[in-house]
């Protein structure tokens, strides 16, 4: 957790890329063959980088069986962080029958990468563009695990702790920037100190949730998916609150191009945008209504 959090404090784009790398390493550790583990060790020794790409435009990525040749991928991935720059990606693809299959592909073929539509206000350095997989050969050695392994619970949902740890680092960096700005005189204003206290409260609350989420995931606790779903919302709320408070404390400087506080706010405002936050919180509430919130039947008091 701390590595992801510290990288997020340094730069959210770097933290996002490293989070994808950590995700890929975990998937290979869980589902990879001995040969794939050996190959992973060799590529890491060479300083190569991995990611995981699951988002895709319709109709999605499929594995096409060929009558007179090897299997091939058809389709593209979108929001593919590091497209054309990192060396390897684990991509999800739909076989002719059954659930999604993970496939290890080369991610550094620049002719397949299209970054022209990656025009977001924040997280620009992640180079999260489109990557065309059409025509890529699918060797048996490139198939990671069995169909359905990527979506297997509790690992799939509980894995959200990784990106919340990076987001937490961004929130911590923002609080640090506000603290530094307040040293120029605002620290003598009790109203500004009250706002800063609210920043610290939100940040530390998020820290405790992310830390607990990471621990529960590591121990594969039964309620780790529900805890991860709730943690997403807690971190989002903390980030939104700290961004608003930072702007009110620092003033116009928080929106000036070239200021680090502006970059953090732009990156964080985008990175916090995860799909279906209200639905995620609702799923967590449903899980805890069905089973005690402490996960082991303990009393609330």
DRENTI-436978 format. One line per field, with one value per residue (C-alpha): x, y, z; residue in one letter. Coordinates in pm, 1 decimal, decimal comma, always signed. Layout:
# residues N
px	[X | ...]
py	[Y | ...]
pz	[Z | ...]
type	[a | ...]
END
This chain:
# residues 301
px	[+0,0 | +267,0 | +459,3 | +147,5 | +55,2 | +403,1 | +410,7 | +68,7 | +204,1 | +490,1 | +280,1 | -61,2 | +15,4 | +323,2 | +120,4 | -151,3 | +101,1 | +269,7 | -67,4 | -135,7 | +208,2 | +135,1 | -201,4 | -34,9 | +228,8 | -41,4 | -241,2 | +65,7 | +153,7 | -198,1 | -270,9 | +55,9 | +233,4 | +592,5 | +709,0 | +519,5 | +664,5 | +1015,8 | +943,3 | +813,7 | +1133,4 | +1343,7 | +1148,5 | +1154,8 | +1529,7 | +1549,5 | +1353,1 | +1036,7 | +693,5 | +344,6 | -14,4 | -367,7 | -615,8 | -980,9 | -1179,0 | -1281,8 | -1509,1 | -1787,5 | -1789,6 | -1497,8 | -1187,3 | -1233,6 | -1012,6 | -1074,8 | -999,1 | -848,0 | -899,1 | -563,4 | -347,2 | -297,1 | -561,0 | -573,9 | -709,9 | -975,1 | -1067,6 | -906,6 | -866,7 | -949,7 | -810,6 | -505,4 | -255,1 | +95,2 | -20,8 | +276,6 | +523,0 | +524,0 | +643,8 | +363,0 | -7,9 | -251,0 | -567,9 | -909,9 | -1050,8 | -1364,6 | -1302,1 | -1555,0 | -1715,8 | -1700,8 | -1583,5 | -1318,0 | -961,0 | -644,2 | -384,7 | -30,4 | +48,3 | +322,7 | +214,6 | +496,8 | +400,3 | +359,9 | +172,4 | -107,7 | -134,8 | -355,9 | -329,0 | -506,6 | -826,8 | -653,2 | -726,1 | -823,5 | -745,7 | -564,0 | -355,7 | -220,6 | +114,0 | -49,4 | -91,3 | -415,9 | -508,5 | -651,0 | -449,4 | -547,9 | -500,5 | -641,4 | -425,5 | -209,5 | -127,6 | -243,5 | +4,9 | -85,7 | +201,9 | +34,1 | -290,2 | -282,1 | -485,2 | -826,9 | -1129,1 | -1298,7 | -990,3 | -967,2 | -1323,0 | -1286,5 | -1399,7 | -1300,8 | -981,3 | -1147,3 | -1350,3 | -1115,4 | -830,5 | -972,0 | -752,0 | -460,9 | -599,9 | -749,6 | -398,4 | -265,9 | -556,6 | -489,7 | -132,8 | -264,3 | -489,5 | -196,0 | +13,2 | -265,3 | -284,5 | +93,8 | +69,9 | -204,5 | +5,1 | +302,4 | +86,4 | -54,4 | +293,9 | +287,1 | +37,9 | -289,8 | -186,8 | -260,4 | -624,8 | -845,3 | -1103,5 | -836,2 | -699,0 | -1046,1 | -1056,1 | -709,2 | -821,5 | -1105,2 | -849,4 | -646,0 | -957,2 | -1071,5 | -723,6 | -661,9 | -1007,0 | -930,1 | -592,1 | -751,0 | -1004,5 | -744,7 | -508,8 | -786,1 | -898,4 | -546,7 | -511,3 | -848,2 | -764,9 | -424,6 | -590,8 | -873,5 | -1139,1 | -1495,8 | -1604,5 | -1298,6 | -1502,7 | -1763,9 | -1491,2 | -1321,8 | -1647,0 | -1707,8 | -1345,3 | -1380,3 | -1656,7 | -1475,6 | -1162,4 | -1365,3 | -1547,3 | -1221,0 | -1064,1 | -1358,1 | -1369,1 | -995,3 | -995,8 | -1276,1 | -1114,1 | -775,2 | -924,8 | -1094,2 | -776,3 | -523,1 | -749,0 | -672,8 | -322,6 | -486,5 | -602,4 | -283,9 | -112,0 | +233,2 | +145,1 | +180,4 | -142,0 | -326,2 | -172,9 | -268,5 | -626,7 | -657,1 | -510,2 | -708,9 | -1038,4 | -1002,6 | -856,1 | -1141,1 | -1390,4 | -1453,1 | -1753,1 | -2073,4 | -1968,1 | -2325,4 | -2381,9 | -2058,4 | -2168,3 | -2510,2 | -2350,2 | -2141,3 | -2449,7 | -2634,0 | -2344,3 | -2331,2 | -2707,1 | -2685,9 | -2394,2 | -2269,9 | -2065,8 | -1766,1 | -1755,0 | -1738,3 | -2071,4 | -1936,9 | -2175,1 | -2174,1 | -2096,7]
py	[+0,0 | +250,0 | +222,2 | +304,2 | +584,3 | +739,4 | +723,1 | +888,7 | +1167,5 | +1220,8 | +1207,5 | +1055,7 | +954,6 | +760,0 | +606,3 | +500,4 | +331,7 | +153,7 | +40,1 | -130,7 | -292,3 | -424,2 | -556,1 | -743,7 | -895,2 | -1014,7 | -1178,0 | -1359,3 | -1473,0 | -1608,8 | -1764,9 | -1793,8 | -2116,0 | -2181,8 | -2089,8 | -1759,5 | -1686,2 | -1745,7 | -1519,8 | -1252,0 | -1267,6 | -1225,4 | -923,8 | -757,5 | -811,0 | -628,6 | -336,4 | -396,5 | -276,8 | -432,8 | -311,0 | -450,0 | -333,8 | -435,0 | -134,9 | -159,3 | +3,1 | -207,4 | -479,3 | -565,0 | -778,0 | -1138,3 | -1438,2 | -1561,5 | -1922,5 | -1965,4 | -2277,2 | -2249,2 | -2067,6 | -1955,0 | -1783,8 | -1406,2 | -1115,2 | -887,8 | -546,5 | -272,8 | -152,0 | +201,8 | +399,7 | +174,0 | +339,7 | +345,0 | +242,1 | +222,2 | +297,8 | +13,1 | -329,5 | -570,0 | -569,1 | -825,8 | -781,0 | -938,5 | -1109,4 | -1310,5 | -1660,2 | -1823,4 | -1985,6 | -1911,8 | -1628,0 | -1362,3 | -1482,2 | -1298,0 | -1273,7 | -1138,6 | -907,3 | -671,5 | -318,0 | -117,1 | -136,5 | +233,5 | +180,8 | +16,2 | +303,0 | +606,7 | +879,6 | +1147,4 | +1127,7 | +1136,7 | +1505,5 | +1498,6 | +1793,7 | +1566,7 | +1247,9 | +1333,7 | +1164,7 | +821,1 | +822,5 | +628,1 | +590,1 | +331,9 | +21,8 | -188,5 | -560,5 | -681,5 | -943,6 | -1020,2 | -1389,5 | -1569,9 | -1841,0 | -2090,1 | -1954,4 | -1611,6 | -1734,8 | -1648,0 | -1873,6 | -2008,2 | -1825,9 | -1633,4 | -1598,6 | -1221,4 | -1171,3 | -1417,6 | -1292,7 | -1177,1 | -1071,6 | -876,2 | -636,9 | -626,6 | -520,2 | -166,6 | -103,6 | -46,6 | +256,0 | +399,6 | +388,1 | +593,6 | +837,7 | +868,2 | +968,5 | +1246,8 | +1370,6 | +1367,6 | +1566,4 | +1821,8 | +1859,9 | +1909,6 | +2183,4 | +2357,6 | +2336,0 | +2492,6 | +2770,7 | +2848,3 | +2908,5 | +3239,8 | +3387,6 | +3199,2 | +2984,2 | +3282,7 | +3289,0 | +3063,4 | +3024,5 | +2900,8 | +2668,4 | +2521,1 | +2444,1 | +2291,2 | +2073,0 | +1948,0 | +1861,2 | +1658,7 | +1487,1 | +1382,1 | +1266,6 | +1061,5 | +903,6 | +792,6 | +658,9 | +438,4 | +298,1 | +224,8 | +64,0 | -158,0 | -241,2 | -350,0 | -564,9 | -733,8 | -804,9 | -948,2 | -1184,0 | -1261,1 | -1169,3 | -1256,4 | -894,6 | -761,1 | -689,2 | -493,3 | -308,8 | -217,9 | -91,6 | +130,7 | +247,5 | +375,7 | +609,6 | +718,3 | +812,3 | +990,5 | +1195,2 | +1280,9 | +1389,3 | +1607,6 | +1771,2 | +1840,2 | +1984,1 | +2226,3 | +2323,4 | +2368,5 | +2610,4 | +2807,9 | +2826,9 | +2898,3 | +3103,0 | +3179,5 | +3030,0 | +2688,0 | +2737,6 | +2888,0 | +2694,6 | +2578,7 | +2554,8 | +2205,5 | +2243,7 | +2303,9 | +1991,8 | +1776,6 | +1902,8 | +1841,3 | +1491,1 | +1398,7 | +1528,3 | +1288,4 | +992,1 | +994,4 | +939,7 | +568,0 | +398,3 | +370,2 | +508,6 | +510,0 | +156,0 | +46,0 | +189,0 | +26,5 | -314,7 | -272,6 | -181,3 | -486,5 | -714,5 | -578,9 | -597,3 | -966,6 | -1023,2 | -840,7 | -532,3 | -663,8 | -972,4 | -1228,6 | -1189,9 | -966,6 | -729,5 | -364,0 | -253,7]
pz	[+0,0 | +102,4 | -225,9 | -427,7 | -187,4 | -201,3 | -581,6 | -589,7 | -371,5 | -616,8 | -934,8 | -993,4 | -1352,6 | -1244,1 | -963,9 | -1209,4 | -1439,9 | -1151,2 | -1014,4 | -1347,4 | -1326,3 | -976,8 | -1094,2 | -1380,4 | -1153,6 | -913,3 | -1193,2 | -1325,4 | -973,2 | -917,9 | -1254,1 | -1446,0 | -1536,9 | -1420,3 | -1770,3 | -1757,6 | -1414,1 | -1550,7 | -1847,2 | -1611,7 | -1406,3 | -1720,3 | -1843,1 | -1502,3 | -1485,6 | -1818,1 | -1669,6 | -1868,2 | -1761,8 | -1758,8 | -1744,8 | -1751,7 | -2017,2 | -1981,1 | -2110,9 | -2474,8 | -2731,5 | -2886,2 | -3003,2 | -2776,9 | -2817,0 | -2926,7 | -2993,2 | -3344,6 | -3432,9 | -3778,5 | -3990,9 | -4162,6 | -3908,1 | -3548,1 | -3337,1 | -3361,6 | -3162,5 | -3310,5 | -3170,8 | -2964,0 | -2608,3 | -2495,1 | -2200,6 | -2234,6 | -2000,8 | -2143,1 | -2490,7 | -2723,6 | -2445,9 | -2196,7 | -2305,0 | -2209,3 | -2129,9 | -1998,6 | -2203,2 | -2166,3 | -2475,1 | -2539,8 | -2677,8 | -2914,1 | -2609,3 | -2238,3 | -2016,4 | -2073,4 | -2113,4 | -2018,8 | -2295,9 | -2263,7 | -2556,8 | -2666,9 | -2575,0 | -2734,0 | -3102,2 | -3167,4 | -3495,5 | -3297,2 | -3045,8 | -3104,9 | -2841,5 | -3045,9 | -2840,6 | -2501,2 | -2442,5 | -2075,8 | -1846,9 | -1605,1 | -1602,3 | -1949,1 | -1880,9 | -1853,2 | -2234,1 | -2194,0 | -2557,9 | -2792,7 | -2879,0 | -3178,4 | -3116,7 | -3448,5 | -3614,1 | -3312,5 | -3293,4 | -2979,4 | -2892,1 | -2619,5 | -2409,1 | -2413,4 | -2252,9 | -1883,1 | -1657,2 | -1747,0 | -1889,6 | -1609,3 | -1389,1 | -1437,1 | -1308,6 | -1023,1 | -683,5 | -428,4 | -605,3 | -887,3 | -672,9 | -374,6 | -603,3 | -600,2 | -296,1 | -534,2 | -717,1 | -398,3 | -248,3 | -541,7 | -513,3 | -140,8 | -221,7 | -443,8 | -164,8 | +76,2 | -172,9 | -199,9 | +179,1 | +187,0 | -77,1 | +122,2 | +437,8 | +260,8 | +117,8 | +461,7 | +600,4 | +412,1 | +655,0 | +639,0 | +933,3 | +1160,0 | +1048,5 | +1267,3 | +988,5 | +749,1 | +1016,4 | +1053,8 | +682,7 | +700,8 | +992,6 | +772,7 | +504,1 | +750,9 | +884,4 | +535,8 | +436,5 | +750,1 | +728,0 | +373,3 | +489,5 | +754,4 | +508,1 | +240,7 | +492,3 | +628,5 | +276,3 | +175,8 | +488,1 | +439,4 | +76,2 | +167,0 | +416,1 | +168,9 | +424,3 | +323,0 | +316,6 | +132,8 | -185,2 | +11,4 | +197,1 | -131,6 | -280,6 | +21,8 | +27,5 | -328,0 | -214,1 | +102,2 | -93,4 | -361,4 | -99,8 | +75,4 | -252,2 | -352,4 | -7,9 | +3,1 | -350,7 | -257,6 | +71,0 | -97,3 | -349,8 | -74,2 | +135,6 | -139,4 | -365,7 | -730,3 | -709,1 | -693,7 | -1056,2 | -1201,2 | -1478,1 | -1370,0 | -1000,7 | -856,8 | -661,5 | -991,6 | -1148,6 | -852,5 | -860,9 | -1236,7 | -1210,3 | -902,0 | -1040,1 | -1333,3 | -1146,0 | -895,8 | -1176,8 | -1141,7 | -1298,2 | -1094,9 | -753,0 | -619,1 | -744,5 | -574,6 | -240,2 | -279,7 | -342,4 | -26,9 | +175,6 | +42,3 | +136,9 | +488,7 | +531,5 | +450,5 | +686,3 | +993,6 | +909,6 | +1104,9 | +884,3 | +1164,4 | +1334,9 | +1613,6 | +1785,4 | +1687,0 | +2040,2]
type	[x | x | x | x | x | x | x | x | x | x | x | x | x | x | x | x | x | x | x | x | x | x | x | x | x | x | x | x | x | x | x | x | x | x | x | x | x | x | x | x | x | x | x | x | x | x | x | x | x | x | x | x | x | x | x | x | x | x | x | x | x | x | x | x | x | x | x | x | x | x | x | x | x | x | x | x | x | x | x | x | x | x | x | x | x | x | x | x | x | x | x | x | x | x | x | x | x | x | x | x | x | x | x | x | x | x | x | x | x | x | x | x | x | x | x | x | x | x | x | x | x | x | x | x | x | x | x | x | x | x | x | x | x | x | x | x | x | x | x | x | x | x | x | x | x | x | x | x | x | x | x | x | x | x | x | x | x | x | x | x | x | x | x | x | x | x | x | x | x | x | x | x | x | x | x | x | x | x | x | x | x | x | x | x | x | x | x | x | x | x | x | x | x | x | x | x | x | x | x | x | x | x | x | x | x | x | x | x | x | x | x | x | x | x | x | x | x | x | x | x | x | x | x | x | x | x | x | x | x | x | x | x | x | x | x | x | x | x | x | x | x | x | x | x | x | x | x | x | x | x | x | x | x | x | x | x | x | x | x | x | x | x | x | x | x | x | x | x | x | x | x | x | x | x | x | x | x | x | x | x | x | x | x | x | x | x | x | x | x | x | x | x | x | x | x | x | x | x | x | x | x]
END
